[in-house]
């Protein structure tokens, strides 16, 4: 499992919540533009170091994307950190893009499939907060959501989201990322014809 709560994994979950058909995670913006050239109906979502890539339709912000009409669309997704983790996870038996908003669904999926071992790859330092929360949830241990939320809001890596001059990092992105257990589905990533495809799997 790859974890990137701020923001790529959270973004993919919210994209499915507004009706996106499926998502194609890619490593580079060049790959994204190449796919768009062959499929002009696809939507480009992503960033480079947090800033929306020139020529993309949307940035990597769930706040921005919740205002979009993307029902039944196919999204090409590129981020500086999160989608890179997916692309490099070539040895995973099953690959899930994990975030707080899909945590309970991930736990339910693991129990349903009787998965005995879960490897969690935290992309950034703040992702360890989710990794610890998920581990406890998988083991049936008590979790403290208030403590987790406070820890993330006070984490040094989220300072950009409290700077009103940085429009690419709205504070509401943190609020949306911390809607713990919001969705009843997981973001399952598979490699099909040498391309990564993220699908919504209801649990």
N, C-alpha and C positions, 0 to 999 in steps of 0.2 A: 504494500500500500504506500502511495506517495501522498504526502500531506503538505498543503500550501494554503493556509487559512486566509492569508492576506497577500494575494487575493484569488489566485487562479482556480483553486478547487472550489472555493465559495462561489465564484463567478459561474462555473459550469453548473453547479446545482441550481442557482437562480435562473440560468438560461433555460434549463429544463422546466422550471416552475412556470415560465411564461410561454411554454409550448414549443420550444425548439425541437426539431426532429432528432438530429444527432450532431455531434461535435467532432471536428477533426483537429486534434492537437498537433502542432508542428514545432520544429526547433527554431527556424529562422523566418524572418519576414520575407525573404526571397522565396522560400517554399510556399508561403501563404499567397504571395502575389502570383506565383506560377499556377497554383490551384485555381485562384480566382480568374485567371486568364482563360482557363479551360472551362470553368463553371461560373460565369458572371453572375448567376443568381445566388451564389454563396455569399455569406456575410462575413466580413473580416472583423474580428474582435481581438484586441491585444495591446501590448505596450512594449516599450524599450526603456528599462530603468524607471518604470512607473508611468511614463508619459505615453499617451496615445501615439501610435505610429502614423506618420503622415501617409494618407491614402487609405487608412483603415476606416471602417464605418463607425466603430465604437472603441473606446478604451477598455481597460481591464477593471472597470468599476461596477459592482452590482447596483449601486445607486443609479448610475446612468442607464444601465441595461433594463432596469425595472420599468423605465419609461418608454421602452422600445416595443414596437409591434413586430415580433419575430416568430409568430406562431407558424409551425410547420416548416420553418427555415432550417437550412444547414449552415452551421457556423464553423469557420476556420479560426482556431484559437492559438495565439502565440503569446507567451510571456517570457520574461527574462529568466525566471527561476522555475516556476511550477511546471510548465509544459516540457522544460528540459529534463526534469525528473522523470516524467512519463516516457519520454523518448529513450532515455538511457536505461530504463528498467526492463531490459530485454530478457532477463532470466526468471521473471515472475510467472508462477503458474496461473494466477489470477491477479489482475491489477485493478485496484480501486483508487479513485481520486478522492481523498478523504477530507472532511471538514466538519466543524461543529454542527452545521445545519443538517447533516445526514448521519450523525453519530449513532443514534438509536437504530436506524435502518441498517447501518454497517454491522452492529452487534447482532441484530435479528438475522441478517444474511449469514453471518459466520456461524451462528448456532443452527440455523436451518440446514446449512450445507455441511455441518459437523466439521468445520475447519479447525484443525488442532494447532496449527502454527500460523501466526500472523506477523509478518515483518513490516515494521513501520519506518518509512524513510521521511524524516522531517527536513524540509527544504531549508527553512530559516530557523533562527533561535526561538522565535515566538511559537513556532509550530510544535515545540516540545511540550507546550502547555496542552495542546490537543492530544498529542501522543500519550501523555500521562493520563489524561482524562479518558481516552479511549481504552487504554490498557485496563484501568480500573473497571470500566463499564463491561468489558469483555469478561473480566474475572468475577463480575457480580459484586464488586466492592462499592462502598458508599462513595459518592462524588459530591463535591461542593461547588455548585455552579456559581454562586456569588463570589467565592474566592477566585475561581478561574477568570471570571469577568474582570474583577478588580486587577488581577495580575496582568491581563492583556492590556487593559487601559493604561496601566502604569509601566508597560514594557518600553524600554528605550527605542526599540525598533518601530514604534508606532507614532513617534513624535510628529511625523509629517502630517498625520491626520488631524492634528490640533492646530495646524498653521493655516489660517484662513487665506493666506496668500497662495497656497498650493492647491489650486482648484482640482488637480488630478487625484488628490487624496482626500476626499470628503470624509468627515468624521462618521457620517452615516454608514460608510463601508464597514467600519468596526462594529457598529450596532447591528448591521445585517449579518456580519460574520458570526456574531454571538447569539443569534437566534437558535439556541441549542435544541437539537432534535426536532427541527421545524418540519422536515420532509420525511415522507414514508418510502423514499427510494434511495438507491445508491447510484453513484456515477461509475459505471463499470467500463473499463478500457480494454479493447481487444485489438490485436493486429490483424488486419484483413487486407490481403493483397499488398503487403508491405506498407500499409498505411494504418496509423492509429485511428480508432473510432471509439468515441465515448458515447455510451448509450445510457438511457434512464432505465433502471431495473427496479420495479416496485417490489417491496418486500412485504 
